[in-house]
Amino acid sequence: STVESDILSSIKPYPNPVSDYLYFANISKIYRVECYTIDGRLLRTIEGKSVNQINVSDLTSGVYIVKVNSDNGSSNFKIIKE
């Protein structure tokens, strides 16, 4: 639905590129965030009632995939770690 896609697009992680903490807009609906390498290996999972950030400070520089699971579905974002 259009409403669902609007909510997912409003979650957008920032800042991107990121150096330490990645934050999420519209956090009230997010219950799990997963961080993957570009080739699909799961690095970490953050779960909670309203996840609003993920610490990526220990990751090496490169491109990662962040999967955001919300009450309105899930969405993948490509992030760049500086």
Biopython code that builds the backbone (N, CA, C, O; Angstrom):
import numpy as np
from Bio.PDB.StructureBuilder import StructureBuilder

atoms = [
    (1, "SER", "N", (0.829, -1.194, 0.000)),
    (1, "SER", "CA", (0.000, 0.000, 0.000)),
    (1, "SER", "C", (0.869, 1.253, 0.000)),
    (1, "SER", "O", (2.052, 1.193, 0.335)),
    (2, "THR", "N", (0.294, 2.360, -0.368)),
    (2, "THR", "CA", (1.027, 3.622, -0.422)),
    (2, "THR", "C", (1.419, 4.070, 0.981)),
    (2, "THR", "O", (2.526, 4.568, 1.185)),
    (3, "VAL", "N", (0.528, 3.901, 1.941)),
    (3, "VAL", "CA", (0.821, 4.304, 3.312)),
    (3, "VAL", "C", (2.026, 3.526, 3.838)),
    (3, "VAL", "O", (2.914, 4.099, 4.469)),
    (4, "GLU", "N", (2.052, 2.217, 3.574)),
    (4, "GLU", "CA", (3.157, 1.369, 4.025)),
    (4, "GLU", "C", (4.473, 1.837, 3.415)),
    (4, "GLU", "O", (5.470, 1.958, 4.127)),
    (5, "SER", "N", (4.492, 2.100, 2.120)),
    (5, "SER", "CA", (5.729, 2.535, 1.479)),
    (5, "SER", "C", (6.153, 3.916, 1.971)),
    (5, "SER", "O", (7.349, 4.194, 2.061)),
    (6, "ASP", "N", (5.202, 4.780, 2.288)),
    (6, "ASP", "CA", (5.525, 6.098, 2.836)),
    (6, "ASP", "C", (6.211, 5.956, 4.195)),
    (6, "ASP", "O", (7.187, 6.650, 4.477)),
    (7, "ILE", "N", (5.699, 5.058, 5.030)),
    (7, "ILE", "CA", (6.279, 4.857, 6.356)),
    (7, "ILE", "C", (7.678, 4.264, 6.221)),
    (7, "ILE", "O", (8.601, 4.709, 6.904)),
    (8, "LEU", "N", (7.851, 3.275, 5.358)),
    (8, "LEU", "CA", (9.161, 2.665, 5.175)),
    (8, "LEU", "C", (10.169, 3.661, 4.619)),
    (8, "LEU", "O", (11.328, 3.665, 5.033)),
    (9, "SER", "N", (9.739, 4.503, 3.686)),
    (9, "SER", "CA", (10.677, 5.474, 3.122)),
    (9, "SER", "C", (11.039, 6.545, 4.139)),
    (9, "SER", "O", (12.097, 7.165, 4.033)),
    (10, "SER", "N", (10.171, 6.772, 5.128)),
    (10, "SER", "CA", (10.455, 7.801, 6.135)),
    (10, "SER", "C", (11.397, 7.300, 7.229)),
    (10, "SER", "O", (11.842, 8.087, 8.065)),
    (11, "ILE", "N", (11.708, 5.998, 7.236)),
    (11, "ILE", "CA", (12.595, 5.413, 8.239)),
    (11, "ILE", "C", (14.052, 5.762, 7.951)),
    (11, "ILE", "O", (14.888, 5.718, 8.853)),
    (12, "LYS", "N", (14.353, 6.098, 6.736)),
    (12, "LYS", "CA", (15.733, 6.310, 6.237)),
    (12, "LYS", "C", (16.808, 6.515, 7.298)),
    (12, "LYS", "O", (16.708, 7.421, 8.126)),
    (13, "PRO", "N", (17.840, 5.666, 7.269)),
    (13, "PRO", "CA", (18.940, 5.820, 8.220)),
    (13, "PRO", "C", (19.810, 7.034, 7.891)),
    (13, "PRO", "O", (20.001, 7.372, 6.723)),
    (14, "TYR", "N", (20.323, 7.671, 8.909)),
    (14, "TYR", "CA", (21.192, 8.831, 8.734)),
    (14, "TYR", "C", (22.202, 8.866, 9.872)),
    (14, "TYR", "O", (21.890, 8.298, 10.919)),
    (15, "PRO", "N", (23.383, 9.478, 9.774)),
    (15, "PRO", "CA", (23.923, 10.010, 8.520)),
    (15, "PRO", "C", (24.415, 8.865, 7.634)),
    (15, "PRO", "O", (24.680, 7.765, 8.120)),
    (16, "ASN", "N", (24.529, 9.121, 6.383)),
    (16, "ASN", "CA", (25.017, 8.121, 5.438)),
    (16, "ASN", "C", (25.830, 8.846, 4.376)),
    (16, "ASN", "O", (25.243, 9.527, 3.535)),
    (17, "PRO", "N", (27.147, 8.731, 4.378)),
    (17, "PRO", "CA", (28.020, 7.806, 5.116)),
    (17, "PRO", "C", (28.004, 8.042, 6.638)),
    (17, "PRO", "O", (27.711, 9.137, 7.118)),
    (18, "VAL", "N", (28.330, 6.966, 7.373)),
    (18, "VAL", "CA", (28.280, 6.982, 8.832)),
    (18, "VAL", "C", (29.657, 6.623, 9.378)),
    (18, "VAL", "O", (30.398, 5.863, 8.755)),
    (19, "SER", "N", (30.003, 7.176, 10.553)),
    (19, "SER", "CA", (31.274, 6.797, 11.169)),
    (19, "SER", "C", (31.085, 6.029, 12.479)),
    (19, "SER", "O", (31.849, 5.106, 12.761)),
    (20, "ASP", "N", (30.080, 6.392, 13.286)),
    (20, "ASP", "CA", (29.900, 5.675, 14.550)),
    (20, "ASP", "C", (28.478, 5.157, 14.779)),
    (20, "ASP", "O", (28.262, 3.946, 14.800)),
    (21, "TYR", "N", (27.516, 6.051, 14.949)),
    (21, "TYR", "CA", (26.139, 5.616, 15.182)),
    (21, "TYR", "C", (25.258, 5.945, 13.984)),
    (21, "TYR", "O", (25.289, 7.057, 13.458)),
    (22, "LEU", "N", (24.479, 4.964, 13.567)),
    (22, "LEU", "CA", (23.495, 5.160, 12.513)),
    (22, "LEU", "C", (22.146, 5.329, 13.206)),
    (22, "LEU", "O", (21.766, 4.502, 14.035)),
    (23, "TYR", "N", (21.431, 6.383, 12.875)),
    (23, "TYR", "CA", (20.140, 6.677, 13.502)),
    (23, "TYR", "C", (19.017, 6.456, 12.507)),
    (23, "TYR", "O", (19.240, 6.435, 11.296)),
    (24, "PHE", "N", (17.818, 6.293, 13.020)),
    (24, "PHE", "CA", (16.651, 6.073, 12.171)),
    (24, "PHE", "C", (15.578, 7.097, 12.472)),
    (24, "PHE", "O", (15.313, 7.423, 13.629)),
    (25, "ALA", "N", (14.970, 7.594, 11.420)),
    (25, "ALA", "CA", (13.808, 8.464, 11.577)),
    (25, "ALA", "C", (12.591, 7.561, 11.793)),
    (25, "ALA", "O", (12.629, 6.381, 11.444)),
    (26, "ASN", "N", (11.527, 8.097, 12.358)),
    (26, "ASN", "CA", (10.259, 7.366, 12.500)),
    (26, "ASN", "C", (10.450, 6.050, 13.235)),
    (26, "ASN", "O", (10.053, 4.994, 12.743)),
    (27, "ILE", "N", (11.064, 6.113, 14.425)),
    (27, "ILE", "CA", (11.478, 4.902, 15.129)),
    (27, "ILE", "C", (10.344, 4.149, 15.826)),
    (27, "ILE", "O", (10.527, 2.993, 16.206)),
    (28, "SER", "N", (9.197, 4.765, 16.000)),
    (28, "SER", "CA", (8.166, 4.145, 16.840)),
    (28, "SER", "C", (7.731, 2.780, 16.332)),
    (28, "SER", "O", (7.237, 1.960, 17.105)),
    (29, "LYS", "N", (7.907, 2.531, 15.046)),
    (29, "LYS", "CA", (7.437, 1.273, 14.464)),
    (29, "LYS", "C", (8.530, 0.221, 14.320)),
    (29, "LYS", "O", (8.232, -0.921, 13.970)),
    (30, "ILE", "N", (9.797, 0.577, 14.582)),
    (30, "ILE", "CA", (10.904, -0.345, 14.338)),
    (30, "ILE", "C", (11.119, -1.261, 15.538)),
    (30, "ILE", "O", (11.262, -0.785, 16.664)),
    (31, "TYR", "N", (11.142, -2.587, 15.302)),
    (31, "TYR", "CA", (11.389, -3.508, 16.406)),
    (31, "TYR", "C", (12.669, -4.329, 16.211)),
    (31, "TYR", "O", (13.141, -4.958, 17.159)),
    (32, "ARG", "N", (13.236, -4.334, 15.005)),
    (32, "ARG", "CA", (14.497, -5.053, 14.808)),
    (32, "ARG", "C", (15.279, -4.431, 13.659)),
    (32, "ARG", "O", (14.722, -4.087, 12.617)),
    (33, "VAL", "N", (16.590, -4.295, 13.878)),
    (33, "VAL", "CA", (17.490, -3.813, 12.837)),
    (33, "VAL", "C", (18.612, -4.832, 12.710)),
    (33, "VAL", "O", (19.219, -5.229, 13.705)),
    (34, "GLU", "N", (18.882, -5.251, 11.480)),
    (34, "GLU", "CA", (19.946, -6.210, 11.220)),
    (34, "GLU", "C", (20.977, -5.558, 10.303)),
    (34, "GLU", "O", (20.621, -4.853, 9.358)),
    (35, "CYS", "N", (22.238, -5.795, 10.584)),
    (35, "CYS", "CA", (23.311, -5.249, 9.762)),
    (35, "CYS", "C", (24.041, -6.402, 9.080)),
    (35, "CYS", "O", (24.490, -7.341, 9.738)),
    (36, "TYR", "N", (24.154, -6.320, 7.756)),
    (36, "TYR", "CA", (24.770, -7.373, 6.951)),
    (36, "TYR", "C", (25.955, -6.831, 6.160)),
    (36, "TYR", "O", (26.007, -5.648, 5.824)),
    (37, "THR", "N", (26.907, -7.722, 5.867)),
    (37, "THR", "CA", (27.940, -7.373, 4.906)),
    (37, "THR", "C", (27.275, -7.322, 3.539)),
    (37, "THR", "O", (26.151, -7.796, 3.374)),
    (38, "ILE", "N", (27.957, -6.755, 2.572)),
    (38, "ILE", "CA", (27.395, -6.618, 1.229)),
    (38, "ILE", "C", (27.119, -7.989, 0.605)),
    (38, "ILE", "O", (26.274, -8.109, -0.282)),
    (39, "ASP", "N", (27.835, -9.025, 1.071)),
    (39, "ASP", "CA", (27.600, -10.374, 0.527)),
    (39, "ASP", "C", (26.623, -11.190, 1.371)),
    (39, "ASP", "O", (26.493, -12.400, 1.182)),
    (40, "GLY", "N", (25.929, -10.518, 2.313)),
    (40, "GLY", "CA", (24.822, -11.163, 3.008)),
    (40, "GLY", "C", (25.119, -11.824, 4.335)),
    (40, "GLY", "O", (24.262, -12.532, 4.864)),
    (41, "ARG", "N", (26.296, -11.619, 4.892)),
    (41, "ARG", "CA", (26.619, -12.217, 6.189)),
    (41, "ARG", "C", (26.103, -11.316, 7.307)),
    (41, "ARG", "O", (26.433, -10.131, 7.360)),
    (42, "LEU", "N", (25.292, -11.886, 8.202)),
    (42, "LEU", "CA", (24.721, -11.117, 9.311)),
    (42, "LEU", "C", (25.801, -10.777, 10.326)),
    (42, "LEU", "O", (26.498, -11.662, 10.822)),
    (43, "LEU", "N", (25.936, -9.485, 10.635)),
    (43, "LEU", "CA", (26.942, -9.035, 11.594)),
    (43, "LEU", "C", (26.357, -8.793, 12.969)),
    (43, "LEU", "O", (26.968, -9.151, 13.976)),
    (44, "ARG", "N", (25.182, -8.191, 13.024)),
    (44, "ARG", "CA", (24.559, -7.927, 14.315)),
    (44, "ARG", "C", (23.074, -7.677, 14.161)),
    (44, "ARG", "O", (22.584, -7.313, 13.092)),
    (45, "THR", "N", (22.372, -7.885, 15.269)),
    (45, "THR", "CA", (20.932, -7.650, 15.328)),
    (45, "THR", "C", (20.638, -6.829, 16.569)),
    (45, "THR", "O", (21.115, -7.142, 17.660)),
    (46, "ILE", "N", (19.855, -5.783, 16.399)),
    (46, "ILE", "CA", (19.408, -4.966, 17.531)),
    (46, "ILE", "C", (17.892, -5.116, 17.593)),
    (46, "ILE", "O", (17.199, -4.902, 16.598)),
    (47, "GLU", "N", (17.378, -5.487, 18.773)),
    (47, "GLU", "CA", (15.929, -5.656, 18.920)),
    (47, "GLU", "C", (15.428, -4.830, 20.092)),
    (47, "GLU", "O", (16.155, -4.595, 21.058)),
    (48, "GLY", "N", (14.187, -4.395, 19.999)),
    (48, "GLY", "CA", (13.586, -3.638, 21.084)),
    (48, "GLY", "C", (12.238, -3.083, 20.674)),
    (48, "GLY", "O", (11.769, -3.317, 19.560)),
    (49, "LYS", "N", (11.620, -2.346, 21.581)),
    (49, "LYS", "CA", (10.293, -1.792, 21.285)),
    (49, "LYS", "C", (10.360, -0.699, 20.235)),
    (49, "LYS", "O", (9.489, -0.620, 19.369)),
    (50, "SER", "N", (11.384, 0.147, 20.301)),
    (50, "SER", "CA", (11.537, 1.198, 19.292)),
    (50, "SER", "C", (13.026, 1.475, 19.103)),
    (50, "SER", "O", (13.605, 2.357, 19.738)),
    (51, "VAL", "N", (13.614, 0.703, 18.220)),
    (51, "VAL", "CA", (15.047, 0.822, 17.943)),
    (51, "VAL", "C", (15.287, 2.157, 17.235)),
    (51, "VAL", "O", (14.626, 2.462, 16.243)),
    (52, "ASN", "N", (16.230, 2.949, 17.743)),
    (52, "ASN", "CA", (16.478, 4.239, 17.105)),
    (52, "ASN", "C", (17.905, 4.424, 16.623)),
    (52, "ASN", "O", (18.215, 5.432, 15.988)),
    (53, "GLN", "N", (18.801, 3.444, 16.919)),
    (53, "GLN", "CA", (20.174, 3.598, 16.471)),
    (53, "GLN", "C", (20.870, 2.246, 16.463)),
    (53, "GLN", "O", (20.421, 1.294, 17.101)),
    (54, "ILE", "N", (21.982, 2.182, 15.726)),
    (54, "ILE", "CA", (22.828, 1.002, 15.726)),
    (54, "ILE", "C", (24.273, 1.479, 15.693)),
    (54, "ILE", "O", (24.632, 2.363, 14.915)),
    (55, "ASN", "N", (25.096, 0.879, 16.550)),
    (55, "ASN", "CA", (26.501, 1.267, 16.640)),
    (55, "ASN", "C", (27.286, 0.519, 15.564)),
    (55, "ASN", "O", (27.310, -0.712, 15.542)),
    (56, "VAL", "N", (27.920, 1.268, 14.681)),
    (56, "VAL", "CA", (28.722, 0.662, 13.615)),
    (56, "VAL", "C", (30.183, 1.095, 13.706)),
    (56, "VAL", "O", (30.951, 0.907, 12.762)),
    (57, "SER", "N", (30.565, 1.675, 14.845)),
    (57, "SER", "CA", (31.908, 2.247, 14.977)),
    (57, "SER", "C", (33.017, 1.212, 14.812)),
    (57, "SER", "O", (34.120, 1.556, 14.387)),
    (58, "ASP", "N", (32.741, -0.046, 15.140)),
    (58, "ASP", "CA", (33.771, -1.079, 15.053)),
    (58, "ASP", "C", (33.865, -1.739, 13.678)),
    (58, "ASP", "O", (34.757, -2.557, 13.450)),
    (59, "LEU", "N", (32.966, -1.399, 12.768)),
    (59, "LEU", "CA", (33.005, -1.996, 11.431)),
    (59, "LEU", "C", (34.095, -1.354, 10.593)),
    (59, "LEU", "O", (34.406, -0.175, 10.764)),
    (60, "THR", "N", (34.670, -2.122, 9.695)),
    (60, "THR", "CA", (35.674, -1.566, 8.791)),
    (60, "THR", "C", (34.971, -0.731, 7.725)),
    (60, "THR", "O", (33.783, -0.915, 7.459)),
    (61, "SER", "N", (35.712, 0.177, 7.128)),
    (61, "SER", "CA", (35.139, 1.031, 6.091)),
    (61, "SER", "C", (34.621, 0.177, 4.938)),
    (61, "SER", "O", (35.245, -0.813, 4.555)),
    (62, "GLY", "N", (33.477, 0.572, 4.392)),
    (62, "GLY", "CA", (32.902, -0.174, 3.279)),
    (62, "GLY", "C", (31.405, -0.006, 3.197)),
    (62, "GLY", "O", (30.822, 0.863, 3.845)),
    (63, "VAL", "N", (30.794, -0.848, 2.392)),
    (63, "VAL", "CA", (29.354, -0.790, 2.167)),
    (63, "VAL", "C", (28.687, -1.941, 2.920)),
    (63, "VAL", "O", (29.163, -3.076, 2.888)),
    (64, "TYR", "N", (27.581, -1.633, 3.596)),
    (64, "TYR", "CA", (26.823, -2.614, 4.361)),
    (64, "TYR", "C", (25.346, -2.484, 4.017)),
    (64, "TYR", "O", (24.896, -1.465, 3.495)),
    (65, "ILE", "N", (24.609, -3.542, 4.324)),
    (65, "ILE", "CA", (23.156, -3.522, 4.151)),
    (65, "ILE", "C", (22.525, -3.525, 5.536)),
    (65, "ILE", "O", (22.842, -4.371, 6.372)),
    (66, "VAL", "N", (21.632, -2.575, 5.769)),
    (66, "VAL", "CA", (20.887, -2.528, 7.022)),
    (66, "VAL", "C", (19.437, -2.876, 6.705)),
    (66, "VAL", "O", (18.789, -2.219, 5.891)),
    (67, "LYS", "N", (18.943, -3.922, 7.363)),
    (67, "LYS", "CA", (17.543, -4.336, 7.180)),
    (67, "LYS", "C", (16.754, -3.853, 8.387)),
    (67, "LYS", "O", (17.061, -4.195, 9.529)),
    (68, "VAL", "N", (15.736, -3.054, 8.114)),
    (68, "VAL", "CA", (14.893, -2.501, 9.165)),
    (68, "VAL", "C", (13.562, -3.245, 9.150)),
    (68, "VAL", "O", (12.860, -3.259, 8.139)),
    (69, "ASN", "N", (13.220, -3.864, 10.285)),
    (69, "ASN", "CA", (11.956, -4.577, 10.418)),
    (69, "ASN", "C", (11.016, -3.726, 11.256)),
    (69, "ASN", "O", (11.316, -3.392, 12.403)),
    (70, "SER", "N", (9.867, -3.376, 10.667)),
    (70, "SER", "CA", (8.921, -2.518, 11.376)),
    (70, "SER", "C", (7.540, -3.151, 11.347)),
    (70, "SER", "O", (7.321, -4.171, 10.694)),
    (71, "ASP", "N", (6.619, -2.531, 12.061)),
    (71, "ASP", "CA", (5.239, -3.006, 12.068)),
    (71, "ASP", "C", (4.627, -2.940, 10.669)),
    (71, "ASP", "O", (3.622, -3.595, 10.393)),
    (72, "ASN", "N", (5.236, -2.150, 9.796)),
    (72, "ASN", "CA", (4.687, -1.955, 8.456)),
    (72, "ASN", "C", (5.448, -2.721, 7.378)),
    (72, "ASN", "O", (5.271, -2.468, 6.186)),
    (73, "GLY", "N", (6.291, -3.656, 7.799)),
    (73, "GLY", "CA", (7.055, -4.432, 6.833)),
    (73, "GLY", "C", (8.542, -4.228, 7.053)),
    (73, "GLY", "O", (8.961, -3.640, 8.050)),
    (74, "SER", "N", (9.341, -4.722, 6.104)),
    (74, "SER", "CA", (10.782, -4.554, 6.241)),
    (74, "SER", "C", (11.333, -3.846, 5.017)),
    (74, "SER", "O", (10.742, -3.881, 3.938)),
    (75, "SER", "N", (12.475, -3.203, 5.204)),
    (75, "SER", "CA", (13.088, -2.469, 4.131)),
    (75, "SER", "C", (14.596, -2.558, 4.284)),
    (75, "SER", "O", (15.111, -2.551, 5.402)),
    (76, "ASN", "N", (15.306, -2.642, 3.164)),
    (76, "ASN", "CA", (16.767, -2.708, 3.177)),
    (76, "ASN", "C", (17.355, -1.375, 2.731)),
    (76, "ASN", "O", (16.852, -0.731, 1.810)),
    (77, "PHE", "N", (18.419, -0.981, 3.397)),
    (77, "PHE", "CA", (19.117, 0.252, 3.057)),
    (77, "PHE", "C", (20.593, -0.044, 2.895)),
    (77, "PHE", "O", (21.168, -0.800, 3.678)),
    (78, "LYS", "N", (21.204, 0.540, 1.895)),
    (78, "LYS", "CA", (22.652, 0.408, 1.711)),
    (78, "LYS", "C", (23.297, 1.578, 2.434)),
    (78, "LYS", "O", (22.943, 2.733, 2.198)),
    (79, "ILE", "N", (24.239, 1.278, 3.310)),
    (79, "ILE", "CA", (24.943, 2.340, 4.019)),
    (79, "ILE", "C", (26.437, 2.257, 3.739)),
    (79, "ILE", "O", (26.966, 1.194, 3.415)),
    (80, "ILE", "N", (27.093, 3.379, 3.868)),
    (80, "ILE", "CA", (28.535, 3.453, 3.674)),
    (80, "ILE", "C", (29.169, 3.783, 5.022)),
    (80, "ILE", "O", (28.861, 4.808, 5.631)),
    (81, "LYS", "N", (30.062, 2.900, 5.479)),
    (81, "LYS", "CA", (30.799, 3.129, 6.718)),
    (81, "LYS", "C", (32.114, 3.800, 6.359)),
    (81, "LYS", "O", (32.891, 3.271, 5.563)),
    (82, "GLU", "N", (32.361, 4.954, 6.941)),
    (82, "GLU", "CA", (33.594, 5.711, 6.661)),
    (82, "GLU", "C", (34.770, 5.113, 7.418)),
    (82, "GLU", "O", (35.891, 5.612, 7.311)),
]
sb = StructureBuilder()
sb.init_structure("model")
sb.init_model(0)
sb.init_chain("A")
sb.init_seg("    ")
for serial, (resi, resn, name, xyz) in enumerate(atoms, 1):
    if name == "N":
        sb.init_residue(resn, " ", resi, " ")
    sb.init_atom(name, np.array(xyz, "f"), 0.0, 1.0, " ", f" {name:<3s}", serial, name[0])
structure = sb.get_structure()
